[in-house]
Amino acid sequence: MIHAVIFDIDGTLVDSVDLHALAWHEAFRHFGHAVTFEQARSQIGKGGDQLLPAFLSQQQMSDHGETLEQWRAQLFKSTYLSCVRPFSAVAQLLECVRDIGLTVAVASSAKEDEVRTYLEIAGVANLVDVISSSSDAEKSKPAPDIFQAVLAKLQLRGADTLAVGDTPYDAQAAIKAGLNCIGVLCGGFTEADLRSAGCLAVYPGPAAPYACFSTSPIALMAR
């Protein structure tokens, strides 16, 4: 029986994955690295600590990795953040989760101020009980740190919670922390990607588990 549901944000609650990929692509190009949009997109879901080493050598990381990441963050805020929109039925899904007595948490590799901005954009700031962000984790997904941090705040075990995410990295991190995970396809990864990473169910987006909430793993595992 679960007592809480932990949601990822980017690509799960808000439509931001392509925007993040564009910002990373432009940042790599600005610093002289030929990383395509598609290559950058395949790594979205990881924090910069895990994403940068996929494309930069250790020497390049030491030389300008932090500067590149800061440049990207500023570009995203100034150019792309205003374009972020929520997926359909996000608020309704979270209301259903709360209505059956479960706690709602979010676990994101984004910084806390970004997380709170996303929750405002999605119109769910008042529906989230616990927030865990990059400042709570030494390593980002697919490391389990962010889920371990939110479990500590919830004072629950992994088996007492369920994760919802859009990337294989969400599922891998959740499973390492002892959680089951539901996948959503709205972040752009395939069903095969999510199931091979360990998702026990996969939906097109948040509207689908809302539409069939009573038979979803969330409701069934809360009984």
Salt bridges, closest charged atoms under 4 A:
ASP8 OD1 - LYS141 NZ 2.92
ASP10 OD1 - HIS20 NE2 3.05
ASP18 OD1 - ARG41 NE 2.49
ASP63 OD2 - HIS64 ND1 2.79
GLU112 OE2 - ARG116 NH2 2.92
ASP113 OD2 - LYS77 NZ 3.43
ASP129 OD1 - ARG98 NH1 2.88
ASP136 OD2 - LYS153 NZ 3.01
ASP160 OD1 - ARG157 NH2 2.99
ASP170 OD1 - LYS141 NZ 2.76
GLU191 OE2 - ARG195 NE 2.79
